[in-house]
Amino acid sequence: MGTTLTRAAHWSSVEGTQGKLEYTPINEYILNEITLFINEFSIKNPNEAKSVFKKPLEWTSENLTLANFTAPNLVTK
């Protein structure tokens, strides 16, 4: 999810605000999807939701492309 925010989200370019998300439709959509996923995961998997990660999980997906993700009203560059 961190990679999604790094690559797809729109970041502020105003001096002194480096690293802040802009308020844009795509950012709102991404954050809403992450929130929905976390809420649903916690409800469906209560034991797994209690897990604490000391380091972020990382993996590569060679066959996964932007075309695999579609949604109504999704704003793309």
Secondary structure, DSSP 8 states (H G I E B T S, - for coil): -HHHHHHHS-B--STT-TT-B---HHHHHHHHHHHHHHHHHHHH-HHHHT---SS------TT--GGG---TT----
